[in-house]
Each structure stands twice: as C-alpha cells, then as structure tokens.
Amino acid sequence: MPGQERKPSDCNTAVSQFQNQLILLRSEEWIPALRLISEGAQKASFGTKKTLSSALAEEIIAAANHDVKGYAMGKKDNIERVAKSSTVNRITTVV
C-alpha cells in the first residue's frame, strides 16, 4: 500500500546495529569481538541439533543488544570485571 513503510524484522535491525557498532570500533577492538562471537557460536552448535548459522545469528543478536547471556558479551563483561578488580587492588596496595 502506498504511504506505508515496511518495518524491518528484529533480526535485520539487530544486525545493522551490530554493523554500526563495528564501524565505530578500531580494528584491534573488533577482532577480539569477532573471535568471541565465533567461539560462542561454535560452542553453542557443537554436539547439538542447532546449526552453526543459527547459533551465529543468535550470538550476533545478543552482542548487538549487549545481552550478557550471549557468550561473547558474557566473556567481555567477565574480562572487564577482572581488569577493574585488578586496577582497584593495585591502587589500594600502593596507597
């Protein structure tokens, strides 16, 4: 119908948001992100009926939504938490 816009699906929206976020990152930041996403998809699909492509799609959507239930965002959150803890411990021992 004229005048009506087609609403993109949630998957397309999440993928385009993820692509926009990757564009903003420097290459040394997005290479580890892609590694964690592919690692999470491989672990989710190995030994299960889930295909690698569907696991990869779920990982990308979780990363685009900053959902820590996804493997990549969970690992990133864990790495940042450990680094922050290390910095706080180092500061308190110096003071």
N, C-alpha and C positions, 0 to 999 in steps of 0.2 A: 504494500500500500504506500502511496506517496506520502511523504511527510513523516513516516515512521522510520526510526533508526533501528538497526539490528543491534541488539545487546550482545557483546562477545561473551563467550562462555567463561566460567570462572577459571578454567584451566588456561585459556588463552590470556586472560588478564594476569594471572599469576606468573606465567612465563614471560610476558612482556615486562612486568615489574622486575622480575629477576634479571632480565637482559639489561634494563636500565640501570640497575644497581651494579652489574658487572662493568658497564661502561664507565661508571664513576670511580671504580677501583683501579689502582695501579696493578701492573702485571704480577708483581711479587705478592700481592694480596689475593688475586683471584685464582692463581694457580693452586695454592693450597685449598681454596674453597672448592674448586672443581675436583680435586683429588678426594676430599672428604665426601662430596656428593656422590662420586662414582663408587667410592668404597662402601658407602651406606647402601647404595642400590645393589651392589654385588652381594653384600651380606644379607640383604632382605630377600633376594631372589634365590640364593644358593640353597638347594635342598628343599625347596618349597614349590608349590604349583604356580606361584607368582612369576610372571615373566620379567626379564631384566628391563624391558621397556616400560612396563607399568611401575616397577619399583623406582626406576629413574624418574619417571614423571612425578610420582609421589614425593620423592626427595627434592626435586626442583620446586614443587609447590610448597613444601614445608619450609624450604630455605627462603623462598620469596615472601612467605608470611612470617618469617622469623619464629617459626614454631620449634621449640626445643625438643619436641617429641621426635623430630627427624634426626637422623644420625649426624648429619653434618653440623646442624645448629647446636645439637647437644654436645658434640665434641668441641666446637668453637667456644661455647659457654664454659665448658669444663677447663679448657686451656686458659681462658681469660681469668677465671676464678683462681686458678692455681698461680698465675702470674701476679695477680693483685695481692694474693695472700703472701707471696714471696716478697713483694715490694714492701708491704706493711711490716712483715717480720724483720726485714733488713733495716728499715728505718727505726724501729723500736730498739733494736740491739745497738745501733750506732748512737742513739741519743742517750 
